[in-house]
Amino acid sequence: MARKPGKQYQSAAKQVEAREYRLDQAVPLLQKIKYAKFDETVEVHMRLGVDPKHADQMVRGTVIMPNGLGKSKKVLVIAGGDKQKEAEDAGADFVGGEDMVNKIQSENWTAFDAVIATPDMMRSVGKLGKVLGPRGLMPNPKTGTVTVDVAKAVKEVKAGKVEFRVDKTGIIHAPVGKTSFASEKLVENAASLISAVIKAKPAVAKGKYVKSTTLCSTMSPGIAIDVTEFSTKAAG
């Protein structure tokens, strides 16, 4: 049996009207109805009109949040030789080669938020699919995490680069900051993500591409967002 929402949640939900809000209205409302005692993560959820079972309808990509995410990600770089020094100089938290692959395999170690690998290490990194895959941490050339330019990749992740990928139910979930951010900074971050997802529309997608968009924080009710302005900009 589903648990009944608590009084604070119900009180917050009553302040959200059953309609779509403009993004610059939704963000201040989300911050106003906040009741949790900690600095919650703010997320955007987008339900898309695609069938991810078909490779040509897979929606994925990356976007750098103009105002960061409020938390620096722990980055692991798996590379050889001089590229290890390059990664360390760029601020990577963990750097290594085969030793890191073995540590993840033998200890199921995942004390990091992002993995960057050089192309020559992918044969070894490929063995980590069972550990990294389900956590969305597998390096991929399409998202810039398999690269020879490890310094650039590390700096981008540290600056607030967000990877988005549609799940098997056709939904994208991605963080855009913290509830403590200034409203305009959250609006800017969320707008960057929404625009990037709209631009990533597969050519074969038919019908309505963005079915619904919701803004929420860790504990809050969702607020429906009107994305018409972003769709119009993408089309223009």
N, C-alpha and C positions, 0 to 999 in steps of 0.2 A: 504494500500500500504506500502511495506517495506521501511524503511528509508535507504537512500544510506549511506554507511560507510563514515566517515569523512576523510579528507585528511591525517591526521596522521596515521589512521588505514590503509588506502590504501598504504601509503608509507612503513609502517611496513610489510604489506602483500607481497609487491613486493620483499622484501628481503628473503622471504621464498620460496624455490624451491618446485615444485610439486613432491616430492619424500619422501621416508622414511629416517629419519636421525637416526644415533646412538644416544643414550641418552646423551653421553658425548659431542656430537656436538650440540644437540638441546638446551641444557640448556644455554650455553654461547650465542647462537643465540637469544634465548628468552630474555635474559638480555640486549643484544645489541639493539634489536628493541623496547625496552620499551619506552613509551612516556608519560605515565600517571604521574601526579605530586605526587601520593601517593604510599606507599609501597604495591604493589598488592600481592594478594594471588596467588600462582602457583598451578595449578591443573593438575591431570592426568585423562583422560577420556578413558575408555576401552570398546569397543563394543564386546560383547561375543556371541558366537554361542550356546546359550542356550535358552530354553523357560521357563522363570520364573513362568509361570502359573502352571508348574508341580513342586511339592514340592521337588522331587529328582533332579531337575536342578537349585534349588535356590543356588546362590553363595553369601556367606557372611562370614565375619570374621573380625579379628582385626590385626593391625600391629603397633608396636611402632616405630615412626620415630626416627632414630638414632640421629638426630640433632634438635629434637623438631619441633614446627610449628611456632615459632616466636610470639605466643600469647598464654598465659596461659588460659586454658578453665575454666569457672566458673562451679563448680561441686556442685550438690545438692545430699545429702545423706538422704534417708528415712529409718530410722532404729529405734530400740527401745533401751532403757536403756543404758548399758555400751558401746554398739556399737556406740552411738552418740558421746561419749567422744573420742573413737578411731578415728572416722571420723574427728572430730575437730582437734585432734592432728596431723593427717596426712595432714591437710591443706584444708579440704573441705570448700567451701564458704558459703554454707547453709546446716544446719543440723536440722532434726526434725523427727517427726513421723506422727501421724494422723493430727496434726496441719498443716503440709506441704501439705498433701493430700487435706485437706479442703481449704487451701489457693489457690491451683491450680484450684480446682473445682469451688469455688465461685468467684474468681477474674480473672480466665483464666491467671494466673501468669506464665510466662515462662522466667524469667530473668536469665537463666542458659543455659549452653551448653551441659551438660551431667547429667544423673540421675543414681545413684547407689542405689540399695535397698537390704535389707536383705530378705532371703526367707520368713520369718514370716510376712513381711509387704506386700507381693505381692497380698494378697487378697484385701487389700485396694488400693494398687497402680493400680491394674487391672481396677478400676473404672475410671482411668485417660486416658484410651485408646484413647478417642476422641480428647483429648488435646495433649497428648504426641506422639501418633502414627503417625499422619501426619507430625510431625516435626522430626521423626526418633529418638525420645528421650526415647522410652519405654524400661525400663530395660529388659535384656534378659540373661538367663544363658549362652547361646552360645557365647556371646561377653564379658562375665566376669562382667556384670553389675548387675547381681543378685548373691550375694555372701555373705558369713559370714566374709570373709577377706576384710572388707571395707577399711582398711588402704592401703593394696596393690592396690586395685582397684583405689582409689583416686590418689595414687602416679603415677600409670600408665597413667591415663588420663592427669594428670598435666604434665607428661614427654613428652606428644605428641602422645598418643595412638589414632590411627585413626580406626574408624569402617567403613568397606565398605560393601555395599549391592547392588546387581544388581537390577535396577529398572524394571518396567513392560515392558520397551522397550528393555531390554537386555543390558543396559549400566551401568557401574560403574563410578561414579564421586567421586573423593576424593582429599582433599588438601594435598600438600607435602611440604609447606613452603612459604616463601616470596621472592619476586624478589631481595631483598637486601642481601639475603644469599650468602655466597661464593659459586661459581659454583659447586665445588666438594661436598659441603654439600647437595645441591639440588639434584645432581646426586645420591648421596647415599640414600637420602630419597625416591626419585622416584623409584629407583631400588628396595628398600625394599617393596614398595607397589606392583609394577608389579610382583615381585617374589611371594609375598603372594597370589595375585589373581590367578596366574598360578598354584600354589600349591593347591589352593582351587577348582580346576577343578572337577566337579562331575563325578563319574565313568560312568554314563549313557550318558554323553555328546558325541555326534557323530560329525564327520566332523571337520572343523577348529574351535578351541576353541576361540582363540583371533583373531577376525576379523580385528580390527584396534585399534590403540592406539594413542592418541593425547595429547600433552603437550601444555598448554596455561596459560596465566595469566588473571586476571580480565578483562582487556581491550584489550588484544592482539589477533591477529589471531592465529589459532591452528597450531602446527608443528607436522607432522606425525612421529611416532617413530617406528623403527624396533626393535621388541622384540625377534628376533631369538635367541640372545645370552642367554636370560633368559629362553626360552623354552628348549634350549639345556641343560642348567644347571639343570633344573627341571627333565629332562628325564634321566640325567646321574647319 
